[in-house]
Amino acid sequence: MKWDKKEISSDLVKEISTKYGCDLLTASILARRGHKTGDSIKYFLEDDIPLRNPFALDGMEDAVERILAAKEEGEKVLVFGDSDVDGITGTALLAGYLESIGMDVSWRIPTGDESYGLSLEAVEEFAAKDGTLIITVDCGISRFSEIKRANELYIDVIITDHHEPQDELPEALVIINPKLKDSSYPFRNLSGCGVAFKLVCALRFAQRSDLYGQQMCLLNTRPVNDAWIIEIAKMRNLQVTDTLIETIVPGMISVGETRLPAFLEGQHILCWDAPLHTQTFARLFGKGVEFGLMDVAGQIGKEIPQTAGQSLLRIKELSKIARYSDKELSELDVFVNLFTTYARLKEKTPEDTENENTDIQLAALGTIADIMPLLDENRIIVRRGIEALEKKPRPGLLQLLQKLDLAGRHFDTKDISWKLCPSINAARRMGSAETAAALFFEKDLLKREMLAGQLANMNEKRKELEEETWAMIEPMAYKSFEEYDENLVLVYDEKINKGVTGLMAQRAARCFNVPAMAISLSEEICTGSIRSTRGYNIHALFDQCSDLFIDCGGHQAAGGFSMIMKNWDTFLDRLKKAASAIEFEEKQDEQIIQIDAELPHEYLSPEIIKLAEKFEPYGSGNDQLVFLTKKIVVREINFIGKPEAKHVKMSLDAGKYKWPALYWQSADRVINKEFGVNDKVDIIFNLTRDYFKGNETPQIMIMDLARSE
């Protein structure tokens, strides 16, 4: 294991610290991790960054209109989701909301031996019940024939998905997917439940706000040399849809010769300080020209007191958003941000806030379970979701947390990804995904407790099945590693339960550090999963075999497929050729640990845990902070582990403070006298919290250690 601390410019660190108001240690970590722009940094330093406008997603207003029309007409609606955690949480979120507003909605997910995604059977059965609208969650982007059949049966389909689309798209009524080729949405990596959450947010806005569907213009004027700049933002659903900037010299042209009349026709025109702009227009075009300006400065000042009586220029100087903007904000930009914030604050009721806190818990679970990068907007979703989950878990989740001894305590993404999500996912792996989904829809408390208990029991059985399956396939994994030029691992057997193919592929990928496939065979159809590593994009494999699959889907690092067995031999031949051509972004050298910061002993006070918390939530794209401390003294060593002591618990002396520390799989290093009591050692480590009998204690988790020189 190699240790590496990237060199960074001290000038850059000082610049980040000064510009964004953070300490030098935080600034150095941000710089070392490549966060150098305000748009990236704000998601680490600020707790109140708003989520992006859901109407920025292409197709959102069309989807909202179709759903509200179905509500008005009393149509039957089916929410069809995937059967993993992301799909189940998204299905529960969307179907639950539609039910809450009085719609005739049912839900369905693949269960038992049903394959991934929307099925012809589901479409046919829904048509037989006179259904007219299907909304997919976390699936649908690759279901061409199923959606074509729905169209033939006069069923509209709205796809909400986040998987990579093919060049050709299904003929759905609306597709909402941030990964669409021409998508204007600035963040591609929402989870499937995250996209469903956005749809629910848009529906809530449409249901409660007088601004829904309204066209309006925000207008500002400002002098420049001997002319004035007129800048206008056209907005719909609080989203800027068009802008106009005109530079006009007084008395040179009439208002009819400008683009203003055509741009402003039929619009509500809002401004900040109407008398000032009225004077400007009189100077530019004469006193007979009126624009019908509506001054909103007073209204916004009441809702956001710090803006009262201030000019847009002064507000810009005070603006937190302006601080993080990587381009110079205009006064119009400030006005747009102010009005958007005002509208959100004024129209959101306590009930809306409570409902969103309930929904965002599910969005956080889907984001973590699907291993979405915890950057940008996902950081807000997960952070707020965990906070809401700690304060007031939604029904179903509360009962499951109680069964897992997680209720009533602080927890983090690791608790969710290692304990909570696997318990939900266990139902799918054990062939009963509907049990997990039912937990979120069940109204009766006693039945929810029963379902939560069943999920906990299924997860224990899943663990046993995983260990049994791995013991069976491990010899095949080693053999295939050699057969496929040490570029790929392939394991397959009729005894592999298709519910654990993903777990087996993941385990093999970690064990051999190459992409791995695990396939459950049957007489007619095989079902497989693939997991990647070292930056390899699995779509390169999928593309070479796509004509052999019944269906396939996934992300760059993980996916699944099904295939008829008559294609098996051809599949193996192609896989052999594909494996020989695999190239990795990351070379298989000795593992390199990237160090975020070196901490002197005086920094190792209990307060340092706050720095680790600042960079939470941790997960994909945002690993736990890794620190280096040199010449810390080992004061005590104890062995832990049953039946054989494999791990070490230590007390480390940093001078003023002593720290408890855990070092996994290190007992042999002590036995071999690589280090011992009273030795000075250099350590690289994470900071975590230890929970015992309701008490919380900061502790060090050692990643590697060496005697100090």
N, C-alpha and C positions, 0 to 999 in steps of 0.2 A: 504494500500500500504506500503510494507516494503522497506527500503533502505539497500543496501548491498554493501560494498566496499571490494573486495577480498584482503586478505593479500598477499603480494608478497615479495620475497627476495630482499633486497636492493643490495645484491651482483649481482643478476641477472640483475637488472636495470642498475647498473654501467657497467656490462659486455656488455649489448646490446648497451648502449650509447657509450662506447669506441670502440667496434668492428665495429659498423655501422655508427658512426659519427653523432649521433643525440643527442638532448638535453635530460636531465634526465626526464622531464615531458613526452615527446614523448615516451621515452624508457619505462616508467612506464605504459603508456597506452597500448603499444604493449604487454608487459609482462602480464598485467591484462587480456587482450583479448586472450591470449594463443598463440601469435605470437612470438615464441622463436627461430625459425630457419631462416637462411639467405634466404632460398628459399621462405619463407612466407613473411618475413619482406621487401624484396626488392620491392614488389609490392605496398608498402605504401610509401617508401622513395625515390624511383627513378621514374622519368617521362619518361625515354627513354629505358625502358626494351623492347626488341623486342618481337613480337608475335612468338609463336612456329612455327616451320617449318610445313606447311600443309602436307608434305609428311610423317610426323610422324604418321599420321592417317592411319590405315590399309586400304588397297584398293585404296588409293588415286591415285597412278600412273596408276593403271588399269582403273580407272574412267577417268582420263585425256586422256589416250590413246584411249579409246572408243569414247570419245566426239570429239577428234581431227580427228579420222577416219570418224566420221559422218560428220564433217565439210568438210573434203577432198572429200567425196563422195556425198555431197549435200543431205544428208538424212533429212527427216522430224523428228523433235525432239519436244516432249511435256514435259514441266515442269509442274508437278502437285503438288500443295502445299496445306497445310491446310488453313482454312479460318479465323484463328485468326491473331493477329498482327504478331506473330512470323512467321507463315506460309506465310502471304501476303508479308512481307518484304523480306523473303528469296526467294520467287517466283520472286518478282520484281528484286532482286539483280541478281539472276542466269539467268533468262530469258533475262533480260536487257543486261547482259554481252554477252551472246551467240548471241543475235541480233546484238550487236556492232561489233562482229568479222565476221559478214556476214552469220550466220547460219540460216537455215529455221526453226525457232522456234516458237511455240505457247505456251500459258499458260492456265491453268485452275485451279480453286479452287471450292470446294463444295459451292453451293449457294442455296437459297430458302430452300426447304425441303430435299435437298440431305444430306446424312449422312457423317460423318467424314471419311476422307481418300480416297485413290484411289478406284474407283468404277469399276465394270464390264462394266457399260455403257460407262464410259470414255475410257476404253481399247478398247471396240468394235468400238466405233466411231472413235478413232484414227487409228485403223487398217483399217477401211473403207476408210480413207484418205491416205492410203499407208505409214503410219508412222512406223518407225522402232526403235525408242529409246525413252523411257520414263525415266525422272529423277524426283524422288519424292523429296519434300522438307518438312521437319517437319512432315513426315508421311511415311507409307509404311512398317514399321518393323513388323506390325501385319497383313498385307494383303496377306495371303497365296493363296487363290483361285484366286484373281485378278491377281497376278503375275504369277501363273501357267497358267492362260488363256492367258496372254500376251506372254508367252513362246510358247504356242500352235499356236499363230498367228505370230510367228517369230518376236516378238518385244522384244528387250533387255530392261531390267530394271536396272537402277542404283538407289539404295535407299540412300538418305541422310536423316538421322533422328537422334534424340537424346533421344527418348523415351526408356523406359526399354524394352529390348527384352525378348521374351520367350526363353525357353530352345532350342526349335526348331526354325530355321530361314527360312524365305521365300527363294525360289530358284531363287533369283535375280542374275544378272550377277556380280554385285558389291554391297557391303553394306558398307557404311561409317557411322559409329556411334561410338562415343567415349565410349559408355556404353556396347559395345560388351564384352562378358565374357572374351575373351582372348586378348582384346585390349591392345596394348603397349603404347597407348597415355597417357601421365602423368596426364591429367586433364579431368575428366569425364563430367563436368557440362557446356559444351557449349550449347547454345540455338540451335534451329533448323536453324535459320538464321545464327548463328555463324558457323555451319557446312557448310552451303551453301557459306558463305564468305570464308571459308578455301578452298573450291573447286575452287572458282573464283581466289583466290590468286595462287593456284597451276597451274591453266590454264594460268594465266598471266605469271608466271615464265616459263612455257613450251613454250609459244609463243615468248618470248623475249630473253631467255637466251641460249647461246651456251652450258651452263653447264647442261641443261636438259637431263636426261638419260645418262650422261657421268659418267663412272667409274673413280675414281682417288684415289690415296693414299697420305696421308700426313704422312711424315716420320720425325722422330727425333732420335738422338742418344745422350746418356749422360753417363759419367763415373760413376762407383760405385765400390769402393774398387779396385781390380785388374782386373775388367771386365768392359764391356760396356753394357748398356741396349739399345736395338733397339726397338722402339715403333712405331707402324704404325696404322693409322685409315683409313679404307676403306670407301669411301663416294660415295653416289649417290644422286643427287638432293640436295646437301648440307646437307644431313642427314647421320650420321655415321651408317653404316650397319654391320661393323665387325671390330674387333681390333686384333692386334697381338703384343705380347711382348716377345722378346727373350733376354736372358742374355748370353753373349758370352765372353769367355776369349781369348785374342789374341793368334793365332797360334794353338789353341786346335782342331778346326774342320774346314773343308772347308765350303764354302758357300752352296755347294750342299747338305751338311748334315743337313742344317737348314731348317726351314719352309719358309724361305724368298722367294726363287724362285717361289714356287707354289702360295704364297699369292700375290706376286707382278706381276705375269704374266699378260700381256695385259693391265697393268695400267699405267696411267700418274702418275709419282712419284714427288710430290712437297715437297720442304723442305725449311727451314729457315737457310741461311748461308751454301750454297752448298760446298764451299771449306773446311769448318770445317768437314762436314760429309764425304766428299771424303777422307780426311786424316784418319778419324776414320776407314773407310772400308779398306783402304790400310793396316792399322795397324792390323786389325782383320783377313783379308783374303788374304793379299798380293796385290801388285800394279796392278796385271792383272785383278782384279775384278772391273767392272764398273756397276753402277745401272741406269745411264741415269737420274740423278737428275735435276729437274727444280727449280731454286732458285726464290722464289716469294717475298723475303724480300724487294727488291727494289720497286716492284710494290705496295705492301701493304703500304710501307713507304710513297709513294707519296699520296695515298688516305687517310691514317691515319697518319699524320705527327708526332704525338707523339711517334710512334713506330720506326721511321727512325733511323738506326744505333744502335738500342738497341738489346740486346740478349733476347731470350724468357724468361730466368730467370728474367731479369730486368723488362720486360713487365709484368710478373706475379705479381711482387711486386707492380706495379702501377695499376693493373687491378681492375676495379670495380666489374667485375664478380667474380674474385677470392675472393674478400672481402665477398661476399654473399654465396659462395659455402660452403656447410656443410661437404664437404670432401676435403682433400688436393688435389689441382689441380696439375696435372703434366704439364711439358712443352708442351707435346702433346695436352693436353686439351686447353691450352692457344693458341696454334697454330690453332687448329680447330675453336675456337671462333673467332680468328683474321681473318682467311680465310673466314669464313661465313659472318662476318661483312663486310669485304672488298668486297665480291661478291655482297652483297645486295646494298652497296653504289655505286659501280661502274656501275651496270647494271640498277639501277632504274632511270628513266627519270623524269623530272618535270611532264610530262603527267601521268606517272604511279602513282606518289604521289597524284596528283589531283583526279585520278580515285579511288584510295584506300580511300581517304578522303570522296569521295562521297558514296562509298559502305559501309564504316564503320559506317556511320550514321544509315543505316538500321540495321546493325548488333547490334548496341547499342540499338535501339528500341526493336528488338526482344528479346534481353537479359533481358531488364528491364520488358517488358510486360509479359514474361513467368516466371518472378520471379526467375531467375537463381541466384545462390549465387554470390555476387559481390566480389569475391576473385580471386586470381591467374590471369589467362589470361583474365577473364571477366572484371577485373578492367581496363586493358589496352583498351579493346574494347569499354567499356562504356565511359571512360575518353576521349579517342581520338574521339569517335563518337560525344560526346557532344561538344567538342572543335570545330570540323569541322562543326557541326550543327549551332553553334553560328557565326562562321566566314562566311560560305557560304552554306546555306541550299540547298539541292538538289531540283530540280524541283518537285513540288507536295508537299513536306514537307514545302517549303517556303510559298506557298499559304495557307496551313493549319495553319502554325504558325501565319500568318497574321490574319486569321479569329479568332484565339484564343488569339490575343494580346500578343503573346510570341516573335514575331520577333524583332530582334535588341536589345535584352537584355540578360543578363546572366541568365541562368536557370540551374536547377539541376535535379537529378533523380526524385524528387517528382513532379516537373512540368511535366515531361514526363509521369510518371506513373499515375498521377491524371488528367492530362488535354489532353496531346497529344495522348497517347495510347488509352484511352477510346473513343476518337473521331474517331479513325481508327476502333476500335473494334465495335463501334455502328452500322456500316453497317452490320456486321454479325448478331448482336443481333436483328436487325430490318429486317432480311431476305434478305439483299442486299449486301453481302460481295463483289461482283464484283465491286461495286461502289468505295470501298476503294482501291482495286487492280488497277482499271483503273486510279486512281489519279497518280500512280507512272509510268504508261506507256504512259499517254497522252502527246502528243508533243505540242499541241496548248495551249498557255497561258490562253486565255479566258475560254477554256473548263476546264482547271485545276482549275481556280478560281471558276467556277461553281460547280465542283465536291467537292472542299474543303468546299464550302458553304453548300452543301447537307450533308456532313459528320457532320458539326457543328450542323445543324438542327436535323439530326438523333440522335445525342448525347443528345440533349435537350429532344427529345421525349423518348429516352431510359431512361433518369432520371425519367420522369413522369411515364413511364411504371413500372419501378423498385419500385417506392413508392406505386403505386396502387397495384402491385402484393404482396408486403410485407404486406400491410394492410390486404389483403385477406388471406394470409397464416399464419400470425403470431399466431392466436389462435391454428391452427393445429400444429405449431411448439412446442408450450408449452405443448400441449397434448401428442405429440409423445415423447418429452423429458422424460416424466414420464413413458410412455409405454415401452420405450427401456432402462430402468434401468439407466437413466441419463447418458448413454454412447453414444447415437446417437440421431440425429434429422432427421426425414423423413417427407417431405412435397410433396404432389402430387395433381395435378388437371388438368382437360382439359383446364382450363383458364390460366394456366401458359404458357406463350410464351416460346418456347424452347430456344429462344435467350437470356433469362435472367436466365436460370436455374443455370448457374455458379455463377451469382451475388447473387441469392437467397441462394444457398448453402453456399457461402462465408459469407453472412450476418448472417445466422443462426449459422454457426460455430463460428463466433466472439461473437455473442450474448450469446450462451450457453456454449462456450468453450469446445465443443465436435465435432467430425466429423459430417457433415451434408450432406444430400442428398436432392436435389430438382429435381422433375421429371415431365415432360410435358407428359400428357396422350393423346392418340388418340384411335380411334377404333381398329387399327391394330398394331401400333408400338408406344412405349413410348421412350422418350429420356431424359436422366438424367445426372446430374453432381454431383460430390462429392468433398468436400473440407475437409481437415483434420486440426487438431490442436494438440497441446501438444505432438508432436513427433510420432503420430500414423501413420503407413504406410498403406495407403488405399489398397495396393495390397493384404493385408490379407483378405479384404472384397471381392475384385474382384476375388481372387482365389476360394473362396467358391461359387461364383455364375457364373463363367466364362462360364459354359456350357449352361447357360440360355440366354447369350447375343448374339446378332448378331455381335457386335464388341464392343471393349472397349480399352481404352488406357489412358496414362497420366504419371504423376510422382508420387513420394511417397506421396505428399501432395495434389495433385489435379488430377482429371481425369474425364472422361465422358464415357457414354455407350449408346447403344440402344438395345431394346429388344422387341420381339413380345408379344402382350398383353396376349396371352394364357398362358404365363409363369408367369403371375403376382402373382397369389396366391402362387405358389411355391417359388417365389422370396421373398415374404413377410415372409414366414415361415423360410426360410434360414437366412434372415436378422435378425429375432428375435433371433435365436440361435447365430448368429455371434456377435450381439451386446452384448449379455450377457457375451461373452468371451473377450471383448475388454479390453486391459490393456494399460495404458498410461505411456510414459517415464516421463512425467512431471505431478506431482500431482496437483489437483485443489485446491491449498491453496490460501491464500492471495497473490496478485500479488507482485512479488519481482522485484524491479528496481535495476539493476546492475550499480554501479557508476564507471566511468572510472578514475576520478581524482577529488581531492578536490583542488579548486582554492582559494588561499588567495586573499584579496581585491586588492593588488598591481598587481596581474596578470590580473585583469579585465580591461585591456586597449583595445582599438580597435584592437590592433595587435593580440589579442588572437584568432580572427576569422581565422587567417592564420593556426592555429593549427587544427581547425575544417576542413578547406579546405584540409589540408594534408591527412586526412583520407577519403575524398570524392573519388569516388562516394559512397554514402550510399544506402543501400537496403538490400535484403535478404542476410543473413550471415555476414552483416557488418552494424549494426544499427548505427544511429547517436550517436556521443559521448554524454555521460551523465556526467555532472559536478555537483559537490556539492560546494556551498559557504555558509559559516555560518555568522550570525550576520550582514547581509546586511540590510540597513534601507529603509523602504517603505516611500517615500516622497510624492507620489501622487497616488490616485486611481480614475479611471473613469470606469463607466459601459458601456458596448457596447452590441449590439444585438438588432434585431427587430423581431417581435413586442415586445418581452419581453427581457429585459436585462439579459443575462445569463453569460456573460463573463466579464473579468476585464482587463483593461489596466492600467499599473502602471509605475511609475518612481522609480528606485531603486538606492540608493546612496552607491557607493563603495569607497567613499573617494575622490580620484582625479577625478574619472569619474562617471557620472550618466548614467544609462542604461534604455532604454525603454524595457518594458516587457509585454508579453501577458500571461494570465492564463485562459484557456478555462474552461467553466462549473464551475466557482468558485464564481459567484456573491452571491450565498447563503452563502458561507463561510464568506464573508464580512458582509452580512446582519446579520448573526448569531454571529458577532463580534469575529470570530476565529482569525482575525488579522485586523489591521487597519493602518491608517497613523501614521508615526513616530515609528511604532513597528520595532524591530529587528527580522528578520526571517532567518531561514535556508531554502535554496531552492535547489532542484535538477532541472536541466534544460538542454536544448539544445541551441546551438548558431545558429542563422539563419540570413538571410538578409531580410530586408523589402524594397519593391519597391513601390515608390509612385511618380507619375509624372516624371518618368525618373531618380529619385534619389534613391540611394541605401544606406541603413543604417543598421548596425549590430543591432540585438536585441536578447533579451533573451526570450525563450519559456519555461515557467515554467511547469514542470511535476507534482511536488508536493511541498508543503510548510508547514512549522511548525514554530510556535513562538520559538525563540531562548531561551535556558535555561539561 
